[in-house]
Amino acid sequence: MSTIFRPYTVRSLTIPNRVWMAAMCQYSALPEGELTGVPTDWHFAHLAARATGGAGLIITEATAVSPEGRISPYDLGIWNGTQAEGFRRITAFLKSQGAVPGIQLAHAGRKASTERTWVDRGAPISPESPYGWTPVAPSATAFKEGMTTPEELTVEQIGAIAREFSDAARRALDAGFEVVEVHGAHGYLIHQFLSPVSNRRTDAYGGDFEGRTRFAKEVVKAVRAVWPEDLPVFFRVSATDWLQENDDERIGWTAQETVRLTKELGVLGVDLFDVSSGGSVPDAKIPAGPDYQVPYAQRVRDEAGMPVAAVGLITEPDQAEAIVASGRADAVLLGRELLRDPYWARHAAKALGADITAPVQYHRA
């Protein structure tokens, strides 16, 4: 049997296969009013199509734990009950198709208050503009030239954000999600604390490895404390800032630190790491190639002894099968390829000679 179409069990949850949908921002929620951040018909159609298409785990886009945690005013949120209620129709449908619903909880930090990617290429929205606000970050350093300089978080504010992650996880459970993923990658707030490029603090949340990883650990503890013991917590990590690999004199987050962090977060209750890269340094040179992030996932699996999912430029059934069958990762997460082909999993199953259950409505196909 094809390896990527074998079930994957984590805690008490069994995911029907190892072809999973990665979180992808849609920038399609309302930016104001009572329905701010609430999933719309677009989100239902977008996520439901991948469930009928055969993906075993469907992870929502980065869903903000607070209004200030959105990367754009059009992001999904789960900081109130109305938003949680809006997800219930989606999670119920995903489950009806045999897929597992997952949610990625996020805070964008200094990358927040930007336009949709198809409007001015995601240009920053100033705090004085409609829908704009002043971002927050570990340090008062803008992500790049032209972006708003964030306010440096106080220790009290850092604790409040960890509690917002916890509160969001409670709401996600109530909304029907079975996997919660903490977004600690791509230059979002948790990654901003991890990376020396963005974390210039001299208190307990900065400086050495222990200081820079403190916030990530506090968020994981806060989420794990409210998430059921029998359900899994995932963590998305950027394995490297791509500075060391490019002989850049700047000091960034490294693959060695990722291995150490994943070991420590595993002890705190993270069950699987979604291993990506980059996002903290806007001008970092990131090489393209069919396996460019997979070696980092494999390193976490081999050296930290933690389960991992590989993501990035995985497009072909044979490629995905080889990654999992060879033990480089436990599952694959597909992003853009599932945008191009919502039924990728069904097409892959046919190509690999695997059986995959189709919706009853499609049995004549």
C-alpha positions as CSV (number, residue, x, y, z in Angstrom):
1,M,0.0,0.0,0.0
2,S,1.2,3.5,-0.7
3,T,2.8,5.0,2.4
4,I,1.2,8.4,2.1
5,F,-2.3,6.8,2.1
6,R,-1.7,4.9,5.3
7,P,-3.5,6.4,8.4
8,Y,-1.5,8.4,10.9
9,T,-2.4,8.1,14.6
10,V,-1.4,10.8,17.1
11,R,-2.7,10.6,20.6
12,S,-6.2,9.3,20.2
13,L,-6.8,10.9,16.8
14,T,-6.4,9.0,13.6
15,I,-5.9,11.0,10.4
16,P,-7.0,8.9,7.4
17,N,-3.9,9.6,5.3
18,R,-0.7,11.6,5.3
19,V,-1.6,14.1,2.5
20,W,-2.4,17.2,4.5
21,M,-3.5,20.8,3.5
22,A,-1.1,23.5,4.8
23,A,-2.5,26.8,6.2
24,M,-2.8,29.4,3.4
25,C,-4.1,33.0,4.0
26,Q,-7.1,33.9,1.9
27,Y,-7.6,37.5,3.0
28,S,-11.3,37.1,2.6
29,A,-12.9,37.9,5.9
30,L,-14.7,41.2,6.6
31,P,-12.5,43.9,8.1
32,E,-15.1,45.6,10.3
33,G,-18.4,45.2,12.0
34,E,-19.9,42.3,14.0
35,L,-18.7,39.7,11.5
36,T,-15.0,40.9,11.5
37,G,-12.8,37.9,11.1
38,V,-15.7,35.4,10.7
39,P,-15.3,32.7,8.1
40,T,-17.4,33.4,4.9
41,D,-18.8,31.3,2.1
42,W,-15.4,31.6,0.4
43,H,-13.7,29.9,3.4
44,F,-16.3,27.1,3.5
45,A,-15.9,26.4,-0.2
46,H,-12.1,26.7,-0.1
47,L,-11.7,24.2,2.8
48,A,-14.6,21.9,1.9
49,A,-13.2,21.3,-1.6
50,R,-9.9,19.9,-0.3
51,A,-11.9,17.6,2.1
52,T,-13.9,16.2,-0.8
53,G,-10.7,16.1,-2.7
54,G,-9.3,13.6,-0.2
55,A,-6.8,15.5,2.0
56,G,-6.6,13.8,5.4
57,L,-6.0,16.9,7.5
58,I,-7.3,20.4,6.6
59,I,-5.5,23.3,8.4
60,T,-7.2,26.7,8.3
61,E,-5.2,29.8,7.3
62,A,-3.3,31.6,10.1
63,T,-6.2,32.6,12.4
64,A,-5.5,35.5,14.6
65,V,-5.8,35.3,18.4
66,S,-6.5,39.0,18.6
67,P,-7.4,41.9,16.3
68,E,-3.8,43.2,16.4
69,G,-2.6,39.7,15.6
70,R,-4.0,39.7,12.1
71,I,-1.4,40.2,9.3
72,S,-4.2,42.0,7.3
73,P,-7.6,43.4,8.3
74,Y,-9.1,40.6,6.1
75,D,-7.7,37.7,8.1
76,L,-9.8,35.1,10.0
77,G,-9.9,35.5,13.8
78,I,-10.9,33.5,16.8
79,W,-10.8,36.0,19.5
80,N,-14.6,36.0,20.1
81,G,-17.5,33.6,20.2
82,T,-19.1,34.8,17.0
83,Q,-16.0,33.8,15.1
84,A,-15.9,30.4,16.8
85,E,-19.5,29.8,15.9
86,G,-18.8,30.7,12.3
87,F,-16.3,27.8,12.1
88,R,-18.8,25.1,13.2
89,R,-20.4,24.6,9.9
90,I,-16.9,24.2,8.3
91,T,-15.6,21.7,10.9
92,A,-18.8,19.6,10.7
93,F,-18.6,19.4,6.9
94,L,-14.9,18.4,7.0
95,K,-15.6,15.6,9.5
96,S,-18.5,14.4,7.3
97,Q,-16.1,13.9,4.5
98,G,-13.7,11.9,6.7
99,A,-11.1,14.7,7.0
100,V,-9.7,16.0,10.3
101,P,-10.2,19.8,10.9
102,G,-7.2,21.7,12.2
103,I,-6.7,25.3,13.0
104,Q,-3.5,27.4,12.9
105,L,-3.4,30.0,15.7
106,A,-1.3,33.0,15.0
107,H,-0.2,36.5,15.9
108,A,1.6,38.4,13.1
109,G,3.5,40.8,15.4
110,R,5.6,43.3,13.4
111,K,4.3,42.0,10.1
112,A,0.8,43.0,10.9
113,S,-1.4,45.8,9.4
114,T,-0.8,45.1,5.7
115,E,-2.9,45.0,2.6
116,R,-4.1,41.8,0.8
117,T,-1.3,40.3,-1.4
118,W,-3.2,41.2,-4.6
119,V,-3.6,44.8,-3.5
120,D,-0.3,46.7,-3.7
121,R,1.6,43.5,-3.1
122,G,0.7,43.4,0.6
123,A,1.8,47.0,1.2
124,P,1.7,48.3,4.8
125,I,-1.4,50.0,6.1
126,S,-0.5,53.0,8.3
127,P,-2.0,53.2,11.8
128,E,-3.8,56.4,10.6
129,S,-5.5,54.7,7.7
130,P,-8.9,53.0,7.8
131,Y,-8.4,49.4,9.1
132,G,-4.8,50.1,10.1
133,W,-3.1,49.8,13.5
134,T,0.3,49.9,15.1
135,P,1.9,46.5,15.2
136,V,3.6,45.1,18.3
137,A,6.9,43.1,18.5
138,P,9.7,41.9,20.8
139,S,11.6,45.0,19.7
140,A,10.8,48.3,18.1
141,T,12.3,47.3,14.7
142,A,10.3,47.4,11.5
143,F,10.2,44.2,9.4
144,K,11.5,46.2,6.4
145,E,11.8,49.7,5.1
146,G,8.5,51.4,4.6
147,M,6.7,49.3,7.2
148,T,5.4,50.7,10.5
149,T,7.8,50.6,13.4
150,P,6.2,48.3,16.0
151,E,5.8,49.0,19.6
152,E,8.0,46.9,21.9
153,L,5.9,44.6,24.0
154,T,6.1,44.9,27.8
155,V,6.4,41.8,29.9
156,E,2.8,42.2,30.9
157,Q,1.7,42.4,27.3
158,I,3.7,39.3,26.4
159,G,1.8,37.3,29.2
160,A,-1.5,38.7,27.9
161,I,-0.8,37.4,24.4
162,A,0.1,33.9,25.7
163,R,-3.3,34.0,27.4
164,E,-4.9,35.0,24.1
165,F,-3.5,31.9,22.5
166,S,-5.0,29.8,25.3
167,D,-8.4,31.5,25.0
168,A,-8.3,31.0,21.2
169,A,-7.5,27.3,21.7
170,R,-10.6,26.9,24.0
171,R,-12.8,28.5,21.3
172,A,-11.2,26.3,18.6
173,L,-12.1,23.2,20.6
174,D,-15.7,24.5,21.0
175,A,-15.8,25.1,17.3
176,G,-15.1,21.5,16.5
177,F,-11.4,21.5,15.6
178,E,-9.4,18.4,16.5
179,V,-5.8,19.6,15.8
180,V,-4.5,23.0,16.9
181,E,-1.3,24.3,15.4
182,V,0.7,27.1,16.9
183,H,2.3,29.3,14.2
184,G,5.9,29.9,15.3
185,A,7.3,30.5,11.8
186,H,7.5,32.8,8.8
187,G,8.4,35.9,10.8
188,Y,5.2,36.0,12.8
189,L,5.4,37.0,16.4
190,I,6.7,33.8,18.0
191,H,9.4,33.6,15.3
192,Q,10.2,37.2,15.9
193,F,11.1,36.3,19.5
194,L,13.1,33.3,18.4
195,S,15.3,35.1,15.9
196,P,18.1,37.5,16.9
197,V,17.4,39.5,13.8
198,S,14.1,40.7,15.2
199,N,14.6,40.2,19.0
200,R,17.0,42.8,20.4
201,R,15.7,42.5,24.0
202,T,17.9,42.4,27.0
203,D,15.4,41.1,29.5
204,A,14.2,37.5,30.2
205,Y,12.7,37.3,26.7
206,G,15.8,38.1,24.7
207,G,19.5,37.5,24.5
208,D,20.5,33.8,24.7
209,F,18.6,30.8,23.5
210,E,16.7,30.4,26.7
211,G,15.5,34.0,26.6
212,R,14.5,34.0,22.9
213,T,12.6,30.7,23.2
214,R,10.8,31.7,26.5
215,F,7.7,33.1,24.7
216,A,7.3,30.1,22.4
217,K,7.4,27.8,25.4
218,E,4.9,29.9,27.3
219,V,2.5,29.8,24.4
220,V,2.8,26.0,24.0
221,K,2.2,25.6,27.8
222,A,-0.8,27.9,27.7
223,V,-2.4,26.0,24.7
224,R,-1.6,22.5,26.0
225,A,-3.1,23.4,29.4
226,V,-6.6,23.9,27.8
227,W,-6.3,21.5,24.8
228,P,-7.6,17.9,25.6
229,E,-4.9,15.4,26.5
230,D,-6.2,13.0,23.9
231,L,-5.9,15.5,21.0
232,P,-2.7,16.7,19.3
233,V,-0.9,20.1,19.3
234,F,1.3,20.9,16.3
235,F,3.8,23.6,16.0
236,R,4.9,25.3,12.7
237,V,8.6,26.3,12.9
238,S,10.9,28.1,10.4
239,A,13.9,25.8,10.7
240,T,16.3,28.6,9.6
241,D,16.4,32.3,8.6
242,W,18.7,31.3,5.7
243,L,21.6,33.5,6.9
244,Q,24.1,30.9,8.0
245,E,23.5,28.9,4.8
246,N,24.3,32.0,2.7
247,D,27.4,33.1,4.7
248,D,25.6,36.2,5.8
249,E,27.3,38.1,8.6
250,R,24.0,38.7,10.4
251,I,23.0,36.3,13.1
252,G,19.7,34.6,12.6
253,W,17.7,31.6,13.8
254,T,19.5,28.4,12.9
255,A,18.8,24.8,12.1
256,Q,20.8,23.7,15.2
257,E,18.5,25.9,17.4
258,T,15.5,24.4,15.7
259,V,16.5,20.9,16.7
260,R,17.1,22.0,20.3
261,L,13.7,23.9,20.5
262,T,11.7,21.0,19.0
263,K,13.2,18.6,21.6
264,E,12.1,21.0,24.4
265,L,8.7,21.7,23.0
266,G,8.1,18.0,22.6
267,V,8.6,17.7,26.4
268,L,6.0,20.4,26.8
269,G,3.4,18.5,24.8
270,V,3.9,19.3,21.1
271,D,3.2,16.2,19.1
272,L,4.4,17.1,15.6
273,F,6.4,19.8,13.9
274,D,5.4,21.4,10.6
275,V,8.8,22.3,9.4
276,S,9.1,25.3,7.1
277,S,11.8,28.0,6.8
278,G,12.4,31.7,6.3
279,G,10.2,34.7,6.8
280,S,12.1,36.6,9.4
281,V,14.6,38.3,7.0
282,P,12.9,40.0,4.0
283,D,16.1,39.9,1.8
284,A,17.3,36.4,2.7
285,K,18.4,34.3,-0.3
286,I,16.2,31.2,-0.2
287,P,17.1,28.5,-2.8
288,A,14.4,26.9,-4.9
289,G,14.3,23.2,-5.5
290,P,12.0,20.2,-5.2
291,D,13.4,19.2,-1.7
292,Y,14.5,22.5,-0.4
293,Q,12.9,22.3,3.1
294,V,12.7,18.5,3.4
295,P,16.2,18.1,4.8
296,Y,15.3,20.4,7.7
297,A,12.2,18.3,8.5
298,Q,14.3,15.1,8.3
299,R,16.9,16.7,10.7
300,V,14.2,17.4,13.3
301,R,12.9,13.9,13.0
302,D,16.4,12.3,13.2
303,E,18.1,14.5,15.8
304,A,15.2,15.6,18.0
305,G,13.3,12.3,17.6
306,M,10.1,14.2,16.9
307,P,7.4,13.5,14.3
308,V,7.4,16.0,11.4
309,A,5.5,17.0,8.3
310,A,7.4,18.3,5.3
311,V,6.2,21.3,3.3
312,G,7.2,23.4,0.3
313,L,7.4,22.7,-3.4
314,I,6.0,19.2,-3.0
315,T,4.0,18.7,-6.2
316,E,4.2,15.1,-7.5
317,P,2.7,11.9,-6.1
318,D,6.0,10.0,-6.4
319,Q,7.9,12.8,-4.7
320,A,5.5,12.9,-1.8
321,E,5.5,9.1,-1.5
322,A,9.3,9.0,-1.5
323,I,9.6,11.6,1.3
324,V,7.3,9.6,3.6
325,A,8.3,6.1,2.6
326,S,12.0,6.9,3.1
327,G,11.4,8.1,6.6
328,R,12.3,11.7,5.9
329,A,8.9,12.9,7.3
330,D,5.7,11.4,8.7
331,A,3.4,13.3,6.4
332,V,3.5,16.0,3.7
333,L,1.7,19.3,3.7
334,L,0.6,20.7,0.4
335,G,-0.1,24.4,-0.2
336,R,-0.1,25.9,-3.7
337,E,-0.4,22.5,-5.3
338,L,-3.8,22.1,-3.6
339,L,-4.8,25.5,-4.9
340,R,-4.0,24.3,-8.4
341,D,-5.7,21.0,-7.9
342,P,-8.1,20.5,-4.9
343,Y,-8.4,16.8,-5.9
344,W,-4.6,16.2,-5.8
345,A,-5.0,13.5,-3.2
346,R,-7.5,11.5,-5.4
347,H,-5.2,11.9,-8.4
348,A,-2.2,10.8,-6.4
349,A,-4.0,7.8,-5.0
350,K,-4.9,6.7,-8.6
351,A,-1.3,7.2,-9.7
352,L,0.1,5.2,-6.7
353,G,-2.5,2.5,-6.9
354,A,-4.0,3.3,-3.6
355,D,-7.7,3.1,-2.5
356,I,-9.3,6.3,-1.2
357,T,-12.9,6.8,-0.3
358,A,-14.9,9.1,-2.5
359,P,-18.0,11.1,-1.6
360,V,-21.1,8.9,-2.2
361,Q,-22.3,11.6,-4.6
362,Y,-19.2,10.8,-6.8
363,H,-19.5,7.1,-7.0
364,R,-20.5,7.1,-10.7
365,A,-17.3,9.0,-11.6
